[in-house]
Amino acid sequence: MKKLLSILVLATLANVIFAGGSGDQATKKKPVELSFFSWYSTETDSFEDVLLKDLAEQAPGVTIEIEPVVWDKMHSLLQARIAGGTMPDLLDFKGQDISKYGSAGNLLDLTGSPWLKAVPEAARENLKVGGKEYGVPYSALFQGVLYNRAVFEKYGLKPPATYDELMAVAKTLKSKGVVPFATHFADNWNIGNITMQFAMSEVFSENPAWGTDLYAGKASFEKSEGYRRVFEHVKDLYENTWNDTYRIDFTEATNRFAKGEAAMFVTGTWINRNLKEFPSFDYGIFPFPGKKAGARLIFEPNHTWAIAATTANPDAAKEVLKAILADKGLAKTFVDEAGAYSLLLGVTPSEPYPCDRDIDSFKAANRIVDVSVGNNQIKWAYQEEYSRYITEWLLGKKTLDEALSAATLYKAQIAR
């Protein structure tokens, strides 16, 4: 179903043209209608309403038709729309989607648009395709290991710097009767998410072009020591979490974590929104550590605006993006409701989250890495698929080597 939300056309602009001796001629600017694929409503209560209200004032003469979608479900629908020549004018992507649709020629080139400067260059850099910009990131998330500060303080624990230290922390917690890790393997995306976190530490930190080498036949999952460790890390979490992890979802895992039923949670700051329900819960975050010290906290460009290459009204669509990127009040509405972080300079949450001071310290130390490096090469569909092989291995239906080999074979499905 489509939810039609329209901006009221408030004014008609008249341009008077003087032609000597022929009198005045007035021309009217026609209203422009743009369609917009949006998944903001899955995370916020009022963002879309505020968006439309603000655009009514800032971009009069434009009507927006919002089509609510769910991010991980929208791609099959979008492919059908592309094939049918009915691609929406405006799109709400994750940062990791830009390389796919931009390289396929589906998105309008925004390179050089002065309003892009509302977002820092560093946040946009890894979304470029062949040096061109096809999307502008609007918000960000951070990924790492969230930890219960009170539990760590109680047992004299510190955030670990290496993977061996992480496992030593888990061993100590287990000896005290504390479940080390919160997980929710009933959601296959949980495994997909954590494996990319592991891969950023174990694989892409060593070879930022590992995925490119995979497609070129120069690398494989089963021959990669780094990816073997990635898969093994999932098993380590599986052996240090709740017995019913394959029966619980994200909400249940979050509630248990906040209630002290696990000390650590490999996840992302999308959890901030859920943890608002536990205002007294104090939690920090540290990067998922690799075999060497110095791991970096993961930065993820999240909601990302883009314009279809096929739009009949590129100038109007650009004006909409220009208005959105200039509207800091709108951005603040989003971060406050979604528990996210704005990429517009000067926009911060009304109330900082407990993990924010850790995030700020990693930023100050320049220990942040953009997950787009990995996501652009091993796309989400690939991560979801090899997560199923990991589950088959954990449940005894595949060996580790079989799971790794299956992951390599899947590249043929992605390349088609």
Secondary structure, 3 states (H helix, E strand, C coil): CCCCCCCCCCCCCEEEEEECCCEEEEEECCCEEEEEEECHHHCCCCHHHHHHHHHHHHCCCEEEEEEECCHHHHHHHHHHHHHCCCCCCEEEEEHHHHHHHHHCCCECCCCCCHHHHHCCHHHHHHHCECCECCCEECEEEEEEEEEEHHHHHHCCCCCCCCHHHHHHHHHHHHHCCCCCEECCCCCHHHHHHHHHHHHHHHCCCCCCCHHHHHHCCCCCCCCCHHHHHHHHHHHHHHCCCCCCHHHCCHHHHHHHHHCCCCCEEEEECCHHHHHCCCCCCCEEEECCCCCCCCCCEEEEECEEEEEECCCCCHHHHHHHHHHHHHCHHHHHHHHHHHCCEECCCCCCCCCCCCCHHHHHHHHHCCCEEECHHHHCCCCHHHHHHHHHHHHHHHCCCCCHHHHHHHHHHCHHHHHC
